[in-house]
Amino acid sequence: DDLPAAHAPGATRIAGSPEELTDRLRQRIQAGPDRRPPPRAVGHYDIRRSSERLMDVYAYALDTAPPNRRAHS
């Protein structure tokens, strides 16, 4: 919900019931393989991006430059 639908084309919204999840998974399996390029949402949730943001929070809290920025200055 925090990203536009265009960032994850082909994504399926599921309400959350086990029956709906089972039904959707069966549909996907029956449809066969479907290779697509990684959507833009992958970059948004990339662990590297998340860790850099976390280090920025620590640097701000400690009032220092983040390690990745110190290494390049």
PyMOL commands that set and color helices and strands:
alter all, ss='L'
color gray80, all
select helices_A, chain A and resi 5-7+18-31+41-44+47-62+67-70
alter helices_A, ss='H'
color red, helices_A
deselect
rebuild
show_as cartoon
